[in-house]
């Protein structure tokens, strides 16, 4: 049996050994818990989209695409809804989001706010010549000039197809929405604009042609009651944008994933149909110079 005093000598020795072992493990794992957390965080791709439709619809449209991106990137893909257009811009530039589905105007806002630290990766082929439609239930409205003295709703204030471009075409037709219309409102989303017009809350409104076509195809709008009276010329619009500090390898994986979507494959076809895309094509910041100029001209970009 060991003498009692020898037990007292061994305890501090054991504690020192334990401390040294713990220190060694921390060293192997990156010296701190923060590094481990950062490493884990990099395995999640945080994705969002401007809320131009109801949150449930955005989630439904993204689900198959999210699963596809998980396969292609090897990362967990998490869709994080935002409350408004501004939140999508702030979320990306403040590094709370990694990739966002922007409209042309929100992309320009993010580009300006971040001092060019965002990169648009891909857009739908349809976004090269996107359009807005003006709708009404009023039998006296047949052209933009007929809107004088009428009530009107845009979508969100930061929407390209629901506000910026419709405002630009109104100004081009010598109609100042702020002085020539009886009252203007902002519905917040394209489907809400249709609801406001069809419900008689306003005489007319403007929205994204893609959402209009979808609502018509789904019989969610009565075209005998609500009609399109003006369609704008084409302009560049939506894209998927990431921060410039995203690793080039990951940017390439994401870009390649979108460009590989093929409508002749059943799984890919479902994704493309939900995104209302025939296919995705590469895009670049230069494509949105006209949107930026329109925003400055309309006084919407400071």
C-alpha positions as CSV (number, residue, x, y, z in Angstrom):
1,X,0.0,0.0,0.0
2,X,1.3,3.5,-0.9
3,X,2.1,6.0,1.9
4,X,-0.5,8.7,2.3
5,X,1.9,11.6,1.4
6,X,2.5,10.1,-2.1
7,X,-1.2,10.5,-3.0
8,X,-1.1,14.2,-2.3
9,X,1.9,14.6,-4.6
10,X,0.2,12.9,-7.5
11,X,-3.0,15.0,-7.6
12,X,-1.5,18.3,-8.9
13,X,0.5,16.3,-11.4
14,X,-2.7,14.7,-12.7
15,X,-4.3,18.1,-13.0
16,X,-1.4,19.5,-14.9
17,X,-1.6,16.5,-17.3
18,X,-5.3,17.1,-17.8
19,X,-4.7,20.8,-18.5
20,X,-1.9,20.0,-21.0
21,X,-4.1,17.4,-22.8
22,X,-6.9,20.0,-23.0
23,X,-4.6,22.6,-24.4
24,X,-3.2,20.2,-26.9
25,X,-6.7,19.3,-28.1
26,X,-7.6,23.0,-28.5
27,X,-4.4,23.5,-30.5
28,X,-5.3,20.7,-32.8
29,X,-8.8,22.0,-33.3
30,X,-7.7,25.5,-34.2
31,X,-6.8,27.1,-30.9
32,X,-10.2,28.4,-30.1
33,X,-13.9,27.6,-30.0
34,X,-14.5,30.5,-32.4
35,X,-12.5,28.8,-35.1
36,X,-14.5,25.7,-34.8
37,X,-17.8,27.6,-35.0
38,X,-16.6,29.5,-38.1
39,X,-15.6,26.2,-39.7
40,X,-19.1,24.8,-39.0
41,X,-20.8,28.0,-40.2
42,X,-19.0,27.7,-43.6
43,X,-20.8,24.5,-44.2
44,X,-24.2,26.3,-44.4
45,X,-25.2,28.3,-47.5
46,X,-27.7,31.0,-46.3
47,X,-30.0,31.9,-49.1
48,X,-32.8,34.4,-49.4
49,X,-34.9,36.3,-52.0
50,X,-36.7,39.6,-52.2
51,X,-40.2,39.1,-50.9
52,X,-42.0,40.0,-54.1
53,X,-44.6,37.2,-53.5
54,X,-46.1,35.6,-50.4
55,X,-43.6,34.0,-48.0
56,X,-45.2,30.5,-48.4
57,X,-44.9,30.8,-52.2
58,X,-41.2,31.8,-52.0
59,X,-40.6,28.7,-49.8
60,X,-42.5,26.4,-52.1
61,X,-40.5,27.7,-55.2
62,X,-37.2,27.4,-53.4
63,X,-37.5,23.9,-51.8
64,X,-36.4,21.7,-54.9
65,X,-33.8,24.3,-55.9
66,X,-32.3,24.2,-52.3
67,X,-32.1,20.4,-52.4
68,X,-30.4,20.5,-55.8
69,X,-27.8,23.1,-54.6
70,X,-27.1,20.9,-51.5
71,X,-26.2,18.0,-53.8
72,X,-24.0,20.2,-56.1
73,X,-22.2,22.1,-53.3
74,X,-22.0,19.5,-50.6
75,X,-23.3,22.2,-48.2
76,X,-26.5,22.5,-46.2
77,X,-28.6,25.1,-47.9
78,X,-30.9,27.2,-45.7
79,X,-33.6,29.5,-47.0
80,X,-34.0,32.5,-44.7
81,X,-37.0,34.7,-45.5
82,X,-36.8,38.5,-45.1
83,X,-39.5,41.0,-44.1
84,X,-38.9,43.4,-46.9
85,X,-36.7,44.3,-49.9
86,X,-34.3,46.5,-47.8
87,X,-33.7,43.5,-45.5
88,X,-32.5,41.4,-48.4
89,X,-29.9,44.0,-49.3
90,X,-28.7,44.6,-45.7
91,X,-28.6,40.9,-45.0
92,X,-26.2,40.3,-47.9
93,X,-23.8,43.2,-47.3
94,X,-23.8,42.6,-43.5
95,X,-22.8,38.9,-44.1
96,X,-26.0,37.5,-42.6
97,X,-26.8,36.0,-46.0
98,X,-24.5,34.4,-48.6
99,X,-26.7,34.5,-51.7
100,X,-29.9,36.4,-52.6
101,X,-32.4,36.4,-55.5
102,X,-32.4,40.2,-56.3
103,X,-34.4,42.2,-58.7
104,X,-32.3,44.6,-60.9
105,X,-32.9,47.5,-58.6
106,X,-32.2,45.7,-55.3
107,X,-29.0,44.4,-57.0
108,X,-28.0,48.0,-57.8
109,X,-28.8,49.1,-54.2
110,X,-26.6,46.3,-52.9
111,X,-23.8,47.1,-55.3
112,X,-23.9,50.8,-54.3
113,X,-24.3,50.1,-50.6
114,X,-21.4,47.6,-50.5
115,X,-19.1,49.7,-52.8
116,X,-19.1,47.0,-55.5
117,X,-18.6,44.1,-53.1
118,X,-21.3,41.9,-54.6
119,X,-21.2,39.7,-57.7
120,X,-24.2,38.7,-59.8
121,X,-23.7,35.1,-60.9
122,X,-26.6,34.0,-63.1
123,X,-30.0,35.1,-64.3
124,X,-32.9,33.5,-66.1
125,X,-32.8,33.8,-69.9
126,X,-36.1,35.6,-69.5
127,X,-34.4,38.3,-67.4
128,X,-32.5,39.7,-70.4
129,X,-35.7,41.2,-71.6
130,X,-38.0,41.4,-68.6
131,X,-41.2,43.4,-68.7
132,X,-43.8,45.0,-66.4
133,X,-47.5,45.1,-67.1
134,X,-50.0,47.8,-66.1
135,X,-53.4,46.4,-65.2
136,X,-56.9,47.9,-64.5
137,X,-60.6,47.2,-64.1
138,X,-61.5,50.7,-65.2
139,X,-63.1,50.8,-68.7
140,X,-61.9,54.4,-69.2
141,X,-58.2,53.4,-69.0
142,X,-56.5,52.3,-72.2
143,X,-53.1,54.0,-72.2
144,X,-50.7,55.5,-69.7
145,X,-52.0,59.0,-70.2
146,X,-55.4,57.9,-69.1
147,X,-54.0,57.4,-65.6
148,X,-54.0,61.1,-64.9
149,X,-56.2,61.8,-61.9
150,X,-56.6,58.1,-61.1
151,X,-55.5,56.0,-58.1
152,X,-52.6,53.7,-58.6
153,X,-50.5,51.1,-56.8
154,X,-46.9,50.1,-57.3
155,X,-45.5,46.9,-55.6
156,X,-42.6,47.4,-53.2
157,X,-40.8,50.7,-53.3
158,X,-37.5,48.8,-54.0
159,X,-39.0,46.6,-56.7
160,X,-37.6,46.9,-60.2
161,X,-40.6,45.6,-62.1
162,X,-43.2,46.8,-59.6
163,X,-42.0,50.3,-59.1
164,X,-38.7,51.6,-60.7
165,X,-39.4,50.7,-64.3
166,X,-43.1,51.4,-64.2
167,X,-42.3,54.8,-62.7
168,X,-39.6,55.4,-65.4
169,X,-42.1,54.7,-68.2
170,X,-44.7,56.9,-66.6
171,X,-42.2,59.7,-66.5
172,X,-41.3,59.1,-70.1
173,X,-45.0,59.5,-71.0
174,X,-44.9,62.9,-69.2
175,X,-46.8,61.6,-66.2
176,X,-45.4,62.4,-62.7
177,X,-46.9,59.8,-60.4
178,X,-46.5,62.1,-57.4
179,X,-48.3,65.0,-58.9
180,X,-50.5,63.8,-61.8
181,X,-52.1,60.8,-60.1
182,X,-54.9,61.2,-57.5
183,X,-53.2,58.9,-55.1
184,X,-50.4,56.3,-55.2
185,X,-49.9,53.4,-52.9
186,X,-47.3,50.6,-52.5
187,X,-48.8,47.1,-52.1
188,X,-45.5,45.4,-51.1
189,X,-45.7,42.5,-53.6
190,X,-46.8,41.7,-57.1
191,X,-49.7,39.4,-56.1
192,X,-50.9,42.0,-53.6
193,X,-51.0,44.6,-56.5
194,X,-53.3,42.3,-58.4
195,X,-55.5,41.9,-55.3
196,X,-55.7,45.7,-54.8
197,X,-56.7,46.3,-58.4
198,X,-59.2,43.4,-58.7
199,X,-60.7,44.4,-55.3
200,X,-61.3,47.9,-56.4
201,X,-59.0,49.6,-53.9
202,X,-57.2,51.4,-56.8
203,X,-58.0,52.1,-60.4
204,X,-54.8,50.6,-61.7
205,X,-51.4,49.1,-60.8
206,X,-48.1,47.8,-62.2
207,X,-46.4,44.4,-61.7
208,X,-43.9,41.8,-62.9
209,X,-45.1,40.1,-66.1
210,X,-43.9,36.7,-64.8
211,X,-46.2,36.8,-61.7
212,X,-49.1,38.1,-63.8
213,X,-48.7,35.2,-66.3
214,X,-48.5,32.7,-63.4
215,X,-51.6,34.0,-61.7
216,X,-53.5,33.9,-65.0
217,X,-52.3,30.4,-65.7
218,X,-53.4,29.3,-62.2
219,X,-56.9,30.9,-62.7
220,X,-56.2,33.2,-59.7
221,X,-57.2,36.3,-61.6
222,X,-60.4,37.0,-63.6
223,X,-59.1,38.4,-66.9
224,X,-62.7,39.4,-67.8
225,X,-62.5,41.8,-65.0
226,X,-58.8,42.7,-64.7
227,X,-56.9,43.4,-68.0
228,X,-53.5,44.5,-69.1
229,X,-53.6,47.9,-70.9
230,X,-49.8,48.5,-71.2
231,X,-46.7,46.3,-71.4
232,X,-43.3,48.0,-71.0
233,X,-40.3,47.4,-73.4
234,X,-37.8,44.8,-72.1
235,X,-35.0,45.5,-69.6
236,X,-32.6,43.4,-67.5
237,X,-34.0,42.3,-64.2
238,X,-33.6,39.4,-61.7
239,X,-30.4,37.6,-60.8
240,X,-28.7,35.5,-58.1
241,X,-26.1,37.5,-56.3
242,X,-23.4,36.6,-53.8
243,X,-20.8,38.6,-51.8
244,X,-17.4,39.2,-53.4
245,X,-15.7,37.6,-50.5
246,X,-17.3,34.2,-51.2
247,X,-14.5,31.7,-52.2
248,X,-14.1,31.5,-56.0
249,X,-14.4,27.7,-55.8
250,X,-17.8,27.9,-54.2
251,X,-18.9,30.7,-56.6
252,X,-18.0,28.4,-59.5
253,X,-19.9,25.4,-58.0
254,X,-23.0,27.5,-57.6
255,X,-22.8,29.0,-61.1
256,X,-22.1,25.6,-62.7
257,X,-25.1,24.2,-60.8
258,X,-27.5,26.8,-62.2
259,X,-26.0,26.5,-65.7
260,X,-26.3,22.7,-65.7
261,X,-30.1,22.8,-65.1
262,X,-31.6,21.1,-68.2
263,X,-35.4,21.2,-68.9
264,X,-35.1,17.8,-70.7
265,X,-34.5,16.1,-67.3
266,X,-37.6,15.6,-65.1
267,X,-36.0,16.8,-61.8
268,X,-34.4,19.8,-63.5
269,X,-37.6,20.7,-65.3
270,X,-39.5,21.0,-62.0
271,X,-36.9,23.4,-60.6
272,X,-36.9,25.5,-63.8
273,X,-40.7,25.6,-63.9
274,X,-40.9,26.7,-60.3
275,X,-38.4,29.5,-61.0
276,X,-40.3,30.3,-64.2
277,X,-37.1,29.9,-66.2
278,X,-36.4,28.2,-69.5
279,X,-32.7,28.1,-68.4
280,X,-30.2,30.1,-66.5
281,X,-27.4,32.0,-68.2
282,X,-24.3,33.9,-66.8
283,X,-24.7,37.6,-66.0
284,X,-22.5,40.5,-64.9
285,X,-22.8,43.9,-63.1
286,X,-22.5,45.8,-66.4
287,X,-25.9,44.5,-67.5
288,X,-27.6,46.7,-64.8
289,X,-26.2,50.1,-65.7
290,X,-29.4,51.1,-67.4
291,X,-31.3,50.1,-64.2
292,X,-28.9,52.2,-62.1
293,X,-29.4,55.2,-64.5
294,X,-33.2,54.8,-64.3
295,X,-33.0,54.8,-60.5
296,X,-30.9,58.0,-60.5
297,X,-33.3,59.7,-63.0
298,X,-36.3,58.7,-60.9
299,X,-34.7,60.1,-57.8
300,X,-34.8,56.6,-56.1
301,X,-31.0,56.1,-55.7
302,X,-29.1,58.6,-53.7
